[in-house]
Amino acid sequence: MVLKLHNFFRSSTSTRLRAALNLKGLAYDYVPYVLRRGDTRKPEYLAMNPQGLVPVLEREGGSYLTQSLAIIEWLEETHPTPALLPTDPDGRARVRALAYMIACEIHPLNNLRVLGYLADRFGASEDGQKEWFTHWVATTFDALETMLACHPRTGAFCHGDVPGLADICLYAQVWNNQRFGIATSAWPTIQRIFARIDTIPAFSNAAPPRQPDAA
Ligand SMILES: N[C@@H](CCC(=O)N[C@@H](CS)C(=O)NCC(=O)O)C(=O)O
């Protein structure tokens, strides 16, 4: 199977997908785009993904998958091992809840186009955008810290001692936070889990600075 990953080194949704592909042991061709230059607004990109967002996973024969979590679930179904979700329904619900806290409650509010709209439409300064970004991270990370610190199924990773979907989302978000100067030390359990995840090559090789288009 030849896979092409259309992505951007600093995009956290791209980091998620790179980590998932690496964990599944799937090779891919890396196709970089520069978001601020408007690469993903060009007609040829919109033909792959009318939303103009990264990542897109192109499969042999030129069919495209969009939305990082949907793509990761597709990977999980087509390449079940190693599993990114637990086998029991309660465990799956917990891992999905942790992942969605980041993917649904933080990322959409802090996306580049949202920050750009705040600046263009409401005159938000760089400091104002940073305050907005930090507010929405802290709102969810405070709750995430409690949910991780207090739950008996939290282990070396978000759920037990095997990395999975929640760790993928957490890892990518912490990298994104660092770009905005948000230290993880306020959330000790998240910090501990991030440090553990970062020791795994499938993750560290997916990190923004390791990508070919990193500045
Ligand atoms: N929910 C989508 C979000 C994709 C997304 O927002 N990607 C960002 C980069 S992390 C993007 O392409 N932003 C371009 C923009 O905001 O203009 C997913 O998980 O794939």
The ligand as an ORCA input file, in Angstrom:
! r2SCAN-3c Opt
* xyz 0 1
  N     -10.582     18.421     12.596
  C      -9.569     18.480     11.589
  C      -8.806     19.771     11.735
  C      -7.766     19.965     10.645
  C      -7.105     21.310     10.822
  O      -7.725     22.240     11.327
  N      -5.838     21.416     10.405
  C      -5.150     22.682     10.568
  C      -3.706     22.483     10.951
  S      -3.555     21.747     12.542
  C      -5.184     23.447      9.276
  O      -5.089     22.887      8.207
  N      -5.319     24.760      9.397
  C      -5.318     25.624      8.265
  C      -6.074     26.854      8.569
  O      -6.494     27.034      9.710
  O      -6.199     27.632      7.652
  C      -8.644     17.264     11.711
  O      -8.560     16.703     12.811
  O      -8.042     16.850     10.717
*
